[in-house]
Amino acid sequence: MEWFWWLILMGCLAWYICIAFYVGYRGLFDIREMFAMLAERQAQDLQRDNSGGNE
């Protein structure tokens, strides 16, 4: 019966590791996308402020 719990434990650890890497990998791309969007907004705001003058 000990082998059963060992298999369950190893399966749970493998599942946890896979999910942790997947979430980290996807999160990295989400953060990159968010920073790119923020940089684009900032560039648009700067361009609008510079071209708009004193309205």
Sequence and secondary structure as in RCSB ss.txt:
>XXXX:A:sequence
MEWFWWLILMGCLAWYICIAFYVGYRGLFDIREMFAMLAERQAQDLQRDNSGGNE
>XXXX:A:secstr
 HHHHHHHHHHHHHHHHHHHHHHHHHHHHHHHHHHHHHHHHHHHHHHHHHHH   
